[in-house]
């Protein structure tokens, strides 16, 4: 499969895309009282009591920190990042995770991507703000940037930003994957796709 457009940049989600994550969202919801079917971060943002909101954020941060301590690279991550470096494509990470946990995951797993945007920087996905900010900084048309993630919010964020949405499903078919432009089962499948889509000059 070839992409119909030359790719000039690639942005990744972090958890479940570049590193493994064992965050128990059901447990987090239970601990902060967030009903099912409601976005966790949106729920916390809209809490009217500041003390309750602060406590909920503390619980989420504790879970993220514990998860960061045990995070391992997703299969094929190192090879893919090396190939992207060799192709001289700019890269970035946009995650709903906290900055502290994200930096720990990137550092511990030797991910050679310096540009990391988290929920502290911009509204969380599926809002496109962080993706569009990177496109502006790179001075690249969003249509020539791929955003790779493992969840619905990632696809929605890419669609909202006008970027190419790539879903990595790890071999498990998702009921929302038809919304993505590209679906891969593992990161290695992205390598030839990117190589074939680079300008020949």
N, C-alpha and C positions, 0 to 999 in steps of 0.2 A: 504494500500500500504506500502510495506517495501522497504527500500533502500538496494541495493545489497552489500553495503560496510559499515563497522563500521565508524561512524562519530566521529572525534576527535576534531573538532573545527567549529565554525560558525561565519561568517562575515555578517554584515547587511549594506545595503544602509541606508540612513537616511530619506530624504524627500519622502513621499508617501509610506514608508515601516515601519518605526517606529513612525514617526510623520506626521501629516497632513501638506500639503504645499499648499499655494494659490499663488505661484509665477506665474505672468502673462508673460509667455515667449514671446508671440506675442507683448506685449507692450515693453518689454525689447529690442527685435529685432528692433522694430520701432524706439526706442529712440537712439540706437547706430548704426542703419543703416545696420544691419545684414540681408542678404537675407534669405528667407525660404529655408529649405533643406540643410543649412550649419550649422555645429556644432558651437554653440554660442561661446564657450571658444576658439575653434580653430581659429575662425574668429578674435577674439580680439588679440590672440597671434601673428597672422600674420599681424596685422596692422603695416604699415611701419612708420607712424608718431607717435612718442612717446607721444606727447601731446594728440592726438586723442585716443591712446591706454589707457593712464592714465584716461581720461575722461570716456571712455567706462567701464573700471574696476570700477570706482567710482559709475557709474550708477548701475552696477550689484550688487555691495556691498550694496548700499542703499536699493535696492529691497530685497536682502537677509536679511538684518537687520530688515526691516519692517515685513517680513514674519516670522522671528524668534520670534518676539515679540508676535505673535498671534498663534504660532504653538501649537497644542494639540496632545496628544498621539493617535496613531492608535488603534482601538479596539483590545484588547487581548495582547497588547504589554507588559504591566507590568507582566501579568501572565506568558507569554512565557519567558521573561528574568529571572523571578524567578525560573522557571522550569529548565532553562539552568544552572543557578547558582547552583541549587540543584544537577544537574548531573555533576557538576564540569567540564563543557566544557569551554575552553577559548573562549572569544568573542571579537569582534572588530567591528568598523564602518569604512567603506570606502565610502566617498561621494565626489561629484563634487562641493559641497558647499564650502564656505570660512570657515576658521578656526573659526573666530569670531562668525559667525552665527551658526555654528555647535555646538560650546561650549555652546552658549546660549540655543539652543534647547535641548541639552543633560541635562544641568543643570536645566532648568525650568521644564522639564518633568520627572525629577528624573530617568533618564535612567542609570541603574547600569552597564555602560560599560565605562571603562577608556581609552581604546585604540581607538583613533579617528584619522584617516588619511584623509586629505583634498587635494584639488588641489594645495595647497601651498607645500605639502610634496613630491608628486609624480605626473607624468603626469596623466591627468584626464582620467577616464574611457571613452571609452572601453579599454584603455591601461591596461595591467594586472600588472604593476609594483608594485602598492600598495598592491595588493592581494598577490603577490609572496613574497614581503618583509615581510608580516605578517607570511606566511607559513614558511619562513626561520627562523624568530625570534622564532616561536613556535616549530620549528624542527618537523613539521608535513608534511607528503606528501600532496601536493595540492589536490590529488584525494580523500582525507579523510576530506576535508573541504567543507562546503556548503556556497555559497554566495547567499544571499536573497535580491532581489530588485524588483522594480515595473516598470522597463523600459527596452527597447532594449539594451541600453548601459550596463546595469547590467548583462544581459545574455551574451553579447559579452565579457565583462571583465572576467566573470567566465570561459567561454569557452576558452578564450585566455590564462588563467592561469591554465587550466586543472582541474578546480574545478567543483563541482556539482552546476549547475545553477538552482536556484529556483526563479520562478516568482510569485509574489503576484499580482493578477489582479483585486482584489476587486469586483469580480463578473462580470467584463466586459471583454469579449473575445477580445484578441489582435491578430492582424494578424501576429505577430512575435512570439507568445508564443510557437509554435512548436519547436523553437530553444532551449527552456529550458528543463532541465531534469525532473523538477517537476513544476507543476502549482498548486497554492493554491488560494483560494478566500479570506481567512482571516488567520491571524497569528495563531489562535488556531489550525488550521489544521496541523501546523508544529510540534506541541508538541508531539502527539503520534508517528509521523514519526521519530522524533529524539530519543525518548525513545526506540522504537523498534530497532533502529539501533545502540544502544550503546553496547559495548562489555559486555558479560554476566559475565566475571570474575571480 
